[in-house]
Amino acid sequence: MTTDLVTNDQHIIDSVKDWIDNVVIGLNFCPFAKKEMQQETVSYLVSHNLNINESLEQLIEQLCVLDQHTEIQTSLLIFSKGFIAFEEYLELVEYASGIIEQGGYSGIYQLATFHPDYCFAGEAQDDPANYTNRSPYPILHILRESSIEQVLKRYPDPQNIPDNNIAKARAMGSEKLKSMLQKKTT
């Protein structure tokens, strides 16, 4: 890997870390992220693939890394150039979910999805609620189900997290959330 590519990858990872710190943790969209960030149990892989099959191969590689390294609790597969169009990203997510299910990973890992243009089904593109899943780059977030189960046992009313996040995002408004996201991509 060339020095320029390593430097660019680090810039992308730093941008994602800033987003996690300032938006995901800062707005408490995920009450479990802070611990993993502090304990440095998050793996980051920047993908430069534009091809869906090669990207899915990287997902499988990340699943294998998680299988071999139990100290890593979660992995972020970050797409630097690919899947910029949200519809293309959704196609990737569909195939990735199939790999989890058909590859024998159901109950072991699950995916969380983030994209710069994330839009929940049935919601308007400009609904602030979409910012709960908007990120600087398209990301497939692989989580260990066992870790999720452990934190959910200790967290009061985890079923309310999505509704609380939506209410917070709508109270803040799209412009504020957009400016927070844009700060993290420059």
C-alpha positions in Angstrom: 0.0 0.0 0.0 1.4 3.4 -0.9 2.1 6.1 1.6 -0.6 8.3 0.0 -3.2 5.5 0.3 -2.3 4.8 3.9 -2.5 8.5 4.7 -5.9 8.8 2.9 -7.2 5.7 4.7 -6.2 7.2 8.0 -8.0 10.4 7.1 -11.1 8.4 6.3 -10.9 6.5 9.6 -10.3 9.7 11.6 -13.3 11.2 10.0 -15.4 8.2 11.0 -14.0 8.3 14.5 -14.9 12.0 14.8 -18.4 11.3 13.6 -18.7 8.5 16.2 -17.4 10.7 19.0 -19.4 13.8 18.1 -22.6 12.4 16.7 -23.1 8.8 17.7 -21.7 9.2 21.2 -22.1 13.0 21.6 -25.8 12.8 20.8 -26.1 9.4 22.5 -27.6 7.8 19.4 -25.9 4.6 20.6 -25.5 4.4 24.3 -23.1 1.4 24.0 -20.5 3.0 21.6 -18.6 5.0 24.1 -17.3 1.9 26.0 -16.1 0.2 22.8 -14.3 3.4 21.6 -12.6 3.9 25.0 -11.5 0.3 25.2 -10.4 0.4 21.5 -12.3 -2.8 20.6 -13.4 -1.4 17.3 -11.8 -2.5 14.0 -11.8 -0.2 11.0 -11.3 -1.3 7.4 -11.4 1.2 4.5 -12.6 -0.5 1.3 -11.7 1.1 -2.1 -13.8 -1.5 -3.9 -16.5 -0.4 -6.3 -17.5 -3.9 -7.2 -20.2 -5.6 -5.0 -18.6 -9.1 -5.1 -15.2 -7.8 -4.0 -16.9 -5.8 -1.3 -18.8 -8.8 -0.1 -15.5 -10.7 0.0 -14.1 -8.0 2.3 -17.2 -8.5 4.5 -16.4 -12.2 4.7 -12.8 -11.4 5.6 -14.0 -9.1 8.4 -16.3 -11.8 9.7 -13.2 -14.2 9.8 -11.2 -11.5 11.6 -13.9 -11.2 14.2 -14.0 -15.0 14.5 -10.2 -15.1 15.2 -10.0 -12.0 17.4 -12.6 -12.2 20.1 -11.1 -9.0 21.7 -12.6 -7.0 18.8 -16.2 -6.3 19.6 -17.3 -4.5 16.4 -16.0 -3.9 13.0 -16.6 -1.0 10.6 -16.2 -1.7 6.9 -16.0 1.8 5.4 -16.5 2.4 1.6 -14.3 5.3 0.5 -15.6 5.4 -3.1 -18.2 2.7 -3.6 -21.9 2.6 -3.0 -22.3 6.4 -2.9 -25.8 6.0 -4.4 -28.1 4.9 -1.6 -29.9 2.4 -3.8 -26.6 0.7 -4.6 -25.8 0.6 -0.9 -29.1 -1.0 -0.1 -28.3 -3.7 -2.7 -25.0 -4.3 -0.9 -26.8 -4.5 2.4 -29.3 -7.0 1.1 -26.4 -9.3 -0.1 -24.4 -8.7 3.1 -27.5 -9.7 5.2 -27.7 -12.9 3.0 -24.1 -13.7 3.8 -24.7 -13.4 7.5 -27.8 -15.6 7.3 -26.6 -18.2 4.8 -23.0 -18.2 6.0 -24.1 -19.5 9.4 -23.5 -16.2 11.2 -27.1 -15.6 12.3 -27.1 -15.2 16.0 -23.4 -14.5 16.0 -23.1 -11.2 14.1 -25.6 -8.6 12.9 -25.3 -5.6 10.7 -26.0 -2.0 11.4 -26.1 0.3 8.3 -25.0 3.8 7.8 -24.8 6.0 4.7 -24.5 9.7 3.9 -27.9 9.7 2.3 -29.6 7.2 4.6 -33.4 7.4 4.3 -35.7 5.2 6.3 -38.4 3.5 4.2 -41.5 5.7 4.1 -39.8 8.8 5.4 -39.0 12.0 3.5 -35.4 12.5 2.5 -35.2 15.6 4.6 -36.7 14.1 7.8 -34.2 14.7 10.6 -34.7 11.1 11.8 -32.6 9.9 8.9 -29.6 11.4 10.5 -29.6 8.7 13.2 -28.1 6.5 10.4 -26.3 9.1 8.3 -22.5 8.9 8.3 -19.6 10.5 6.5 -19.2 7.4 4.3 -21.2 4.2 3.4 -20.5 1.8 6.3 -21.4 -1.8 7.1 -21.1 -2.1 10.9 -20.7 -5.7 12.1 -21.6 -6.2 15.7 -21.2 -9.3 17.9 -24.7 -10.4 19.0 -23.3 -11.7 22.3 -22.0 -8.2 23.2 -25.3 -6.7 22.3 -27.2 -9.2 24.5 -24.9 -8.4 27.4 -25.3 -4.6 27.3 -29.1 -4.8 26.7 -29.4 -6.8 29.9 -28.0 -3.8 31.8 -29.7 -1.0 29.8 -33.1 0.2 30.9 -35.8 0.1 28.2 -33.5 -0.6 25.2 -36.6 -0.9 23.0 -37.0 2.9 23.4 -33.6 3.8 21.9 -34.8 4.2 18.3 -37.8 6.3 19.2 -35.7 8.4 21.6 -33.1 9.0 18.8 -35.8 10.0 16.3 -37.3 12.4 18.8 -33.9 13.9 19.5 -33.0 14.2 15.8 -36.4 15.8 15.0 -36.0 18.3 17.9 -32.5 19.3 16.6 -33.6 19.6 13.0 -32.0 18.7 9.7 -29.8 21.8 9.4 -28.1 21.3 12.7 -27.5 17.6 12.1 -26.3 18.2 8.5 -23.8 20.7 9.7 -22.5 18.2 12.3 -22.1 15.6 9.7 -20.4 17.9 7.2 -17.9 19.0 9.8 -16.8 15.4 10.0 -16.2 14.9 6.3 -13.9 17.8 5.6 
